[in-house]
Amino acid sequence: MSVTENEIVESKERTAERTAEMLAEVCAVSRAREVTAVPEGKTRVAVLMSGGVDSSATAYLLKEQGYDVVGVTGWLIKSGSRCCDTGMIDAARVCEQIGVDHHAVDLRELFKTQIIDDFHQSYARARTPLPCSLCNTLIKWGALMNYGRKILGAEYIATGHYARIEEIDGQVRLGRAKDPRKDQSYVLWGLTLEQLKHTLLPLGDYTKDEIRAIAGNVDLTTANRPDSQDLCFIPKGSTPQEYLAGFLPELPGPILHALTGDLMGEHKGTHNYTIGQRRGINISHSEPLYVTSIDPDMRIVYVGPKEALLRRELTASFMNWMLEAPPVEPFRAQVKIRYNSPTAPALVTPLPDNKSHVVFDEPQPAITPGQVLGIYDLSDAYIFGGGWID
């Protein structure tokens, strides 16, 4: 069934309303819990802890700096998962080690309706989602920030993200991390200025190796825990397509050559493909083929040579600006279209209805609907905002 842009916008609005209701429910349920008073002369920080080494080291470093630290972990998966089952336990153990309180907040319904269901719906609409970025906005800097500030009385929240919050000429800016290999400023594009002002990101001034060493020197139980590379709600060992097979029906259709229109084969569902994909197409051809575009309504997957992936323009919606006032005139910027790609120079033009149009100086490969547009300053040091690529 075709989904119009108006229906998507209305769905986003209903989602925002339901999210606000759920945040209120989280706080209402949690008010009955006993919360330790903030010690006199201390500043309380709610450290959002996943049970990994990064958030564990964040809690340790802030306690060493004199903050009144409280660990907070979101319980996210209804059926349990390696992240929730072991993560909450490890986070609680680290809090016990360093002598701070730990709270677990039940956000399973919120996570399912806003993150997991959105993941399914995005693939059904031929959009490749970035659920970790959405989780940052709705869960970490949404429900958990709300819990930390309203229930725990924390002035700040802190996470183990590798990025830096700096003040430049009286303006708060979100900058890249010291360690370029770990920089995560891109996935924090959805934060507001007000949220930045109440956030601490101590790991931005460290490399990953330095954080591992700090955690090891004080024998944190998570010091040697490996980094998670997978989405927390997809069973270990499964691909996104194998996981989606349990939720989306098989709707077969043709695979067409993007340049000639020739029938190249058949597929079992457009949700099994994403722009730029090469492996798994299973078509024998004289040259490598890549997925160049997807039409979910007509159930067509288009493939072509690598050069057919190149595009100079894109439009993005639901823009968020970490600026005192959103830009209204076209401006030059460094622009990023996926987590693992470098930025590229482009002209950004703000549009009505909270959209932006981007024209790159040079064509970019595999611009993908559903991914994040990250907009950085010309020096490529600070992210100004972003949106969802249409």
N, C-alpha and C positions, 0 to 999 in steps of 0.2 A: 504494500500500500504506500502510495506517495505521501511524503511528509513535507508540507510547505514551510517556507521560512517563517510565516506568521505563527504556524502551529508550534514551531521550535521555540520562538520567542515567548509565546504563551506558556509553553511547558517550562521554560527557564524561570518565568515569573512565578508560576505555581511552585516550582522547586524552591525558590528563594523564600516564599511565604511559609512553606512547610518546614524548611530549614530553621527559620526563625522560631516557629512553634516548638520544634524539637529541642533547640537550644534552651528555650524557656523551661521545657520539661526536665532537661538534664539538671538545670540549676535548682528547680523546685524539689526534685527528688533528693538532690545532694545536700540541701540545707540542713537536713536532719543529722548529717554526719558531724562528728566532733572534729573541729579544726583548731589546731594549736594557735594561740595568739602570736602575733609578730613580736619578737623581742624588742624592747625599747632600744632605739638607736640603730636598728637594723633595717635593711631593705629586703623585702621578700621577693624571691624569684621562683616562679613555677617552671621547672625544667621538664620539658616534654621528652619522655624517655621511652625508647623502643626496645631497650635491652641490648643495643649494640654498643660498640666501643666508643663511638663518637658522642652519643648523648650521655653515656656514662662519664666520659672525660669532661664533658661540659659541666655536669653536676659537681664533679670533684673540683674543677678549676674555679668555679664561682664560689663554692664554699671556702676555698683557700683564699679567695679575694675578700672574704668577709660578708658575703651575702647570706641571708637566711633562706636556704634552699629547701624547696619541697619538690619531690619527684612526682610526676603525673604521667600515667600511661593510659591510653585509650584502648578499651576492649572492643575490637572492631569486627571480628568474624563470628557469625552465629554458630557455626559448626566447629569452631576451633581451628587453629592452623599452627604451623611451626612458628610464625611470628607472634601470634597472640599467646599460645601455650607457653613457649619458652621465653618469649620477650618480656612478658609481665613478671615472670618469676625472676629472670635475670636482673630486670630493673629494680625489683624489690630487694634483691640480694645486694646490689650495689648501694642502694640507699641505706641499707642496714650497715654495710661496710663503712660508709663515710659518715654515718650518724645523722641521717635526715629522715623525715617522714616520707611515705610513699602513698599515693592515691591511685586507684584504678577506676576509670570512669566508663560506664557501659554506654557505648556509642554504636552498638551493633545495628540497630534499626536505621540510624542515620547513615552509617557507612554503606549499608546495603542499598538503600533507596537513592542515595546521592552519588555514590562512587561505583558500586558494582553494577547496578541497573543501568547507569549512564554508559558504562563500558560496553554492555550488551547492545544498547540502543545505538551507540555510535557506530559500531561495526555493521549493524543492520542498515545504517544510512551511508555506508561506504566512507565513514570518517575513521581515521586511526587515532584513538584517544591517547591522552597522556594523564592517566589516573593519579599518578603521584603528585602532579601539579595541582589537580583539582582537590586532592586530599589536603595539600598544604593550605589551600584557601578555605575550604569548608570545615575540615576537621581540626587541623592544628591551630590555624589562626582564626578559626570559627568557634567550634564547640569547646575545645580545650583552653583556648585563650579566655573565653567567656567564663569557664569554670575556674581557671586560675585567678582571674581578677575579681570575680564576683563572690566566689565561694571561699577561696583560700586567702583573699586579701592581698594578692601579689601585685606589686607595681609593675613587674615585668614578667614576660615569659622568655624562655631561652630554648634553643634547639641545637642539635649537633650539625647543622648545615654549615658548609664551608662558603661563607660570604662575609662581607664587612659592612657594618652600618657606620657611616661617617657624617660629620657635620661640615659642610663646605659653605662658607659665607653665610652662616646662619641657617642653611637649608640641610635637612636630613637627606642623605643619599644612600642607596644600596649599591655597594661596590663589589668588585670581584675579589675572590680570596687570594691569599698569598700563594697558595698551591694551585697553579693553573690546571693541573690534572684533575683536581677535585672541585673546582669552582662550581657552585650550585646556584649562583644568582639567577640563572635563567628560569629555574623552576619556582622561584619566589616572585615572579612577575605580578602575581595577583594581590600582593600585599598593598595596603593603603598607607599613606603617610602617617596616619594616626597609629596604625599597628606598628610601623617601624619605630616610632618614638617610644613604644613600650615593649621593645624586643631587644634581646642581647644575643649576639652571635660570636661567642669567644673563639671559636675554632677558625675563624677567617684569618687569623694572624699566625696560624700554624700549618705545617705540612702534615699529611697523613702519617708519615713515618714518625714525626715528632709526637703526635697524639698517641700512637701505639706505644712509644717509649715511655711517655708520661703514665699511661695506664699500667704498663708493665712494672714501672718503678714502684708503684704503690699497691701492686698486686690486686688490681680490680679484677673481679671474676670474669669480666667480659674482655679483658685485654687482648686475648687471642681469638676472639670470636670472628669468623670470616665475615666480610661484607656481604649483604644480601644483594643479589643481582636480579632477582625475579619479582614479579608482582605478588604481593602477599596473599591474595585470594585465589591464585591459580595453583593447583596442586603441584608439588615438586615433581619435576620430570615431564610435565605436560607443556605443550606449546599453547599459545593463545588460541590457535585454531582448534586444537583438540579440546580445549576447555569450552570454547564457544559451541562446539557440536552438541553439547548437552542443553543448550539454551535457544539456539537459532535453528530453524528448519533448513533442510537442504532444498534450495531453489535453483536448479540447474539452468545453465544458459550458455551462450556462445562466447568463445574467446576470439576476438577479431584483431587483425593487424592494424595498428593505429594509422599507418601511412597508406596502405593499399586497400584496406577493408576486407582482405581475404579472411575466410574462416580458418582459424588455426587449430581449433579444438573445442572442447566443452569443459565447463567447470561444474562443481557441485554446490556453489554458493559464493556470492561476491564477498561475503564476510571472511573468506579464506585468503583474501588478497589485500595488499596495501601498495600504495604508490612507491615505485622504485624497487619492488621485489623482483628478484631474479630466480632464486631457488624455489623449487616446488611448483613451477609452472608446468613442468613435464611435457614440454613441446620440443620435438626435434626440429632444428632449423639450422641454416647455414651460418648464422651469426647469433651471439647471445641476445636473448629477448628479456625485456623488463616490463613490468606493469606500468603503463603510462597514465591510465585513467580508469575509472570505474563508474558505471551507470547502474545504480541499484534498482531503479524503477524498471529499466528495460532488461535487467539482469545480464549486462554486457561487461566483460572485462577486456580492456584494450591493452595490447602489448606492442612493443616496438624496440628499435635499437636504442642504445644509451643516449644518443643525441636527441631522441624524441622526448626525453625527460626534462629537457631544459625549458625554463620559463623565466621571463623577466618581471612579471607582475603578479600581485596577489591582493586579495581583500581580506581583512580580518574584522571580526565582530566582538562585541562585549569587551571593548578596550578598557584597560585599567591604567591610570597614570599615577606614578609616584612623584607628582609635582604639585606645587602650590595651586596651580591652575592648569587645566588641560590645554594643550596647544590648539590653536585655531588656524594657523597658517602652515603651509608646507615647510618642511625643514629637512636638512641632511642628517643622516644618522648611520650608525653601524647596526646591521639587522641580522638576527639569527632565526633560522627556521626549524631547527631541531636541536636536541640536546648535544649531540656529538658532532655538530657541524660548526665551523668557524663563522664569525660574523662577516658580513659583506657590506660595502657602502651602498646606500640607496637613498632615494627621496621618499619621505613619508608625508602623505597628505591626509589630515584629519577629515572625516566625512560626517554628515548628519547621522543620527541614530546610533551614536557611539561606535562608529566604524572607522577604519583607516584603509587607505590604498597605498601600496608600496610598489615602487618601480626601482629595480636593482640596476646598478651600472653595468653589470655583467649577468648573463643568464645563470640561474641557479638550478641544480638538479633536484628532481623529485620533491617539489613543493607539495605538501600533503595536507588535505583538509582534515581538521580535527587536532592537528598539532599546534604548538604555541608559537606565536610571533613574539620574539623578544627584541626590544628596541633599546640600544645602548647609545651613549654619547659618541661623538666623533673620535675621542681618544680611546674608546672601547674599554673604559674603566668602570663606568657606572650604568646600571640599567634604569631606564626611565619609565618603563611600563611594557605592556604587551596586550595580546588578545588571542582569540582562537581563529586559526586560519580557515577561511571558507573555501 
